[in-house]
Amino acid sequence: MGNSRNLANLLGTGSTIATDKIADAAFNANKNLIINGAMQVNQRNATTTGTGYTVDRFQFVKSTNFDELVVAVNQDTDTPSGEGFSNSLKIAITTAESAIGSDEVMYLDQRIEGQNLQHLGFGTSSAKSITLSFFVKSPLAGKHSVLFYDATNVRSNLQAYTVSSANTWEKITITIDGDQSGGFANTNASGLIIFFPLAGGSDYHGTPHTGWGAYTATDDFMFSDQVNLAGQTGNFFLTGVQLEVGEQATPFEHRSFGDELRRCQRYYYKLSPGSTASGYASCNSNSSSRSDAICHFPVTMRSIPTAVETTGTATDYGSLTAGVNVTCNSVPTFVRASLNTSFVRFPYASNSVTQGQAGVIQAKSADSFLAWSAEL
């Protein structure tokens, strides 16, 4: 019944396909330049209290010179009613900073590859307008800001938005003109960065220019009269972040979890068996005290990883070789990687395995994982 109804919606009189509806559907597919805007993918599954990632693709930055501020950032289930979201990003401030120093700053950002922005036409007379929309719930009513930053040409466009009621979900829409003076490099490096400045000292605000212009940190990062979210306790929430071409905010593009996960895995991939004795990958013992495993990435990564992340505990890892279970005596180490695979070395005590034997790398605890980063 559901499929028939959907098909009927695409049909005009008789059996003629309503091509305008098909065109509309095609146009709306993949319109959102933001990855994980619904905050549904959370590979790290962790809370950060300093600079780092929680939900995928959204980086939280808190400068280390805050001397009082206590903050925790994680994925949450508080969402705007009736909008189809299950998750949000939550910034919980439990101890406020009594006075913001000149060099202190706190913000969220998402970085977009330049090669994904070429259709915007920036740097030409045909530069397209773009619209950012999102749902926000702030502990403070009043002026907030968003910074559009062109990393290729060091240009920026700072915009204000107003939260009408504290601790209430509101939808914000910001439309800006395309920049005719700077084009994004057609590479996998950062092209456009969307910043959500949350607090900052005088090193980060002054008299910002209007619209697009050359960026100066001391003037253009945030507004000096915006709210200071580090100066009080409370919770800041964000979800439904969408950046699209045009002057109108269209309904949020809800992607499947699997689709969004694969987009995120280009930048960060976490291999987590999830249970004891589960296997990571096949391996070969190239001496009596180590095995090398080839781990395959599910998607091509943005750049070649240069390290592997682990729990930091050797006994979380091991192998099964020729029927013999072996536990690592130090944490696995990165050997090398390509855009599609990584070699990881698993070290053991001497004479633990037989050189030349094949086996399987195993998780020795449910917390065991390997992860690789290619973040911008």
N, C-alpha and C positions, 0 to 999 in steps of 0.2 A: 504493500500500500504506500509506504513512504517513498520507495523508489519510483513508483508510478506517478505520485504527486510531484516529485522533483522533476521528472521527465516532462510532465504536463506543463510545468512552469516554463520550460524552454521551448514549448511548441506554440506556434501561432494558430491561425485558422487551419483546420484540417490537419495535414501532416507537415505543414511548412514550419521549419525551425525558425524561431524568433532570433535571428542572428544578432540583434542588438543586445539581447539578454546574455547570449554567449560571450559577446565582446565585453560586456560589463563584468562578467564573472572572470574572464581572462585578465582584464585590466586590474582587478582587485587582488589577484593572486600575487604573492610575494611583493606586495607594495611596501611592507614595513622594513625599513633599513635597520631598525633596531633588532638585535637578537635577544631572545628570552625576555621580551618586554612584559610578559605575564608572570615573570619570576617563578616559572614552574620547574625549571631544570636547576638542580642543586647538587652537582656531582661531589663537591667537597664535603657536603653535609656537616658543616662546622659553623661555629660562631667565631667571628673575629673581633678582637678588642683593639686592634691597631690596623695599620695599612694592610689591605689584602682583599681577597674575594670571598664572598659567601655564595649567594646565587650566582650562577654562571654569567660572565660577561659584564657584570657591574662591579667595578672596583671601588672600594671605600678607602679614603686616604685621611689619616689623622696625623699631623706632624708630631714628631717625638718630643717637641719642646712644651707641649701641654703638661703642666705640673699637677693639676687637680682632676682634670676631666677623666671620667670613667664611662666608657661607652661599649656597648655590645651590639654587633650587627649580625642578623641571621634571617633565614626565611621564616615567614609567618603565615597564618591563615586568616588574618584580619583583612577583609576585602570590601570594596563597595558593593552594596546590595543590588542584585538584579543585573549585574554587568557580565556575568559569566566567568569571573575570576575565582580561582581557588587559593592563590598565594600572593603574597606581597613581600617586599623587602622591608625589614624593620630595623631602625636605628634606635636603640634604647639608651637614653642618657640617664644614668643613675646617680652620678656625682657631677655637678656643674663646675665649670671654670669661672671663678669669681671675677676675673678680669682677663680679656683677650690681649695677649702680647702682640706686638707688631709683626712678629714672624710666625705666628700660629695660624693654622688653616685646617679646615675640615671640609670634605666634599665627596660626592659620588661622581663617577664618570663612566661612559661607554665610548670605546674607540672603534671607528669604522674604517676599514681598509680603503685606500684611495681608489683601487681598481673596481670597487663596488659603487663608486660615486660618479663615474664618468658620464652617465646619462643626465646628470643635473646640469651639465653645460656650464659650470662655473669657469670664469676666466674668459667668457665669450659674451657677445651682446645678446645671446639667447639663454642666458643663465635663468634657470627655473626657480620659482618660489618654492619654499619647503615649509611644511607645517609639522610642528611637534605637539603631540597631545599626550596627556597622562593623567592618572588619578593620584591625588596626594592627600594625606591626612597628617597635618602638622600640629605640634603642641602649641604653636604660636600663630595667631592671626596676624595679618599684615603683609608687608612687602617681602617677597622672596625673589630669587633670580635663577636664570639659566644662561649659560655661556655656550655659544656656538664657536668653536675654535678650529681654524684651518691650520693644521699642522704642517702642511706643505709650504705655505706662504707666510706663516706666522701672522695671520689676520684673525679678527674676532668680531663677534656681534653679540653684545650683552643685552639680555631682555629681562624685564621684570614681570612678575605675576603676583597677584594678590590672593592670599588665603582669607576668605571672609569670616570663617568660624573655626576656632581652634578645635582640634580633636574630632573633626568631621570630614568625611570623604568628600572631595570636590574634584570635578574634572577641569583641567586647565588646557587651553589651546593657545599656541603661539605660532604665528605665521611671520616669516621673514622673506625678504627679497633674495634672489640669488645674487652671488657676488660676481660682478663682471670683471673684477680686477685680478682674480687669482683662480687658477685651475688646480685641481688635485692631481698629484703625481699618480700615474697609472701603475701602481705597484701594490705589494702586500703590506706596506707600511701604513701607519696611521694617516688618514686623510682628514676626516672630520671627527672631532671629539666633542661629545655633549657632556658638559659639566653641570652638576647641580651643586653650586657653592652653598654650604650650610653655615659656615662661620669663618671669620678671618680677620686678622689684624691689619694695620695700616700699610703693611708691605703688599697687600693684595687689593687695595681699593683706593680710589682717588676721585678723579673726574673722568669717567669713561666717555669715549666718543659715541656718537649716535650711528646706528647701522653698522655696516662693515667698514673696517679700517685696520691700520697696523696695530698689532697687539703690544701693550706694555703692561706687565704684571702689576705694577704699582697703581695703575689707573683702571684697568679693564677687566680684571678677573671677577669682581663682584661689586655690588653697590654698597657704599658706606652706610646707607640708612636702611639696609635690609635687616630682618630679624636675625638675632644671634642665637642659633640653636644649640650652641655649646654653653650658653650662659644660664641654663635652667634645666631641671630634670623633666623628662617626658619622652614620648615615643613619636618618631617620624616614620611614616609609611609611604611606600611608593609602589605602584603597579600600573599595568596597562600602558606602558610607554611605547609610543608609535611615532616614527618619523617617516613622512611620505612626501612625494612630489605634489605640488599644488597649493592652493590657497584655502582649502577646506579640510577640516578634520573629518575623515570618513570613519565608520564604525571600526573598532579594533579588529585586526586580523588574528583570529584565534587559530593557531596552528596546532597540529597534533603534537603530543609529547615526543613521539619518536622523531618527527621532523625537526622540532626545536633542539632535541638532544644532539642530532647529527650536526646541526649548525654549530652548536657549542663545542663539540668534540674536535673541531678544526683548531680550536684555541687551547683546549685543555681536555685531556683524556685520562680518566681514572679507571684502572682495571682492578676490580674488587670482587673476588670470588664469593665473599659473603658468608662462608661457612668453613669450618675446620676440615682439612683434607681435600678441599676442592682444588682443582688444578688451574694454574695460570697459563702455562704453555709447555711445549715439549722442550727438552734440554739435552745437552751432551756434556759428559764429564771429560774435560780436556786435561785434567790432572787428578790426582787422588784427593785433592782438597778444594775443588771448585767445579761448578757446572755453569755453562752459559746457556741462556734461553733467548730465543727470538720471539719478541712480542710484536704482534701485528696490530696496527692502528685501524679502527673501523672506517675512518675517512682520512683523506690526505690532510696533513696538518699544515697550518699557515707557514710555518718555518721549521727547520730541523731542530728538534729539542736538543739541549746540551746537558741535561741532567735528568735523573729519575727521582721522584719523591717516594719516600717510604714512611712507615710508622716510626722509624728510628730505633726499633727494638729487633734485635737479630732473631730472637726465638719466635717471631711471628712468621718466619719463612723457613722453607726447607724443600726437600725433594723426595721422590720415590724412584729409586733406581735399582733395577734387577730385584725387586721385592724388598729392598732395604730402605727404611725410612731414615732420613738424615735431617737434622736441624742445623740451620746456619749458626756459625759462631761469631759473625759480624753481619751488619746489614748489607743487603744487596747493593751493588755499585753499578753505575752507568759505565758502559763500554763505548758505545757509539750508536748513532741513529741515522735514519734517513727520514724523508717525509712520510714514509709508510710503515717503517719497522724500527725496532730498537733492540740492541743486544744488551742484556742485563746479566751481570755475574753474581752468582750465589756462592759465597765462601763457606767452607767447613773446616773442621779440625783435620789434621793430616791423616791420610789413609782411611778417610770416611767413605770414599767411593772408589770405583775402579775406572781408571782412565780408559776412555773410548766407549763407555757404556752410555746408552740413551736412557732417558727417563722423563719424568714430568715434574715440573715445579709445583709445589703445594703450599697452600695457606696453612699455617700452624695455629692461627687464631682467626676468629670471625672478623677482627678488626684489620686484618692484613690487607694491604693494597699496594699497587704500584701506580704512579701517575707521572704524566709528562705535560709540560706547559709550552705553549707557543703563543702566549698572550702578547698583545701589542704593547 
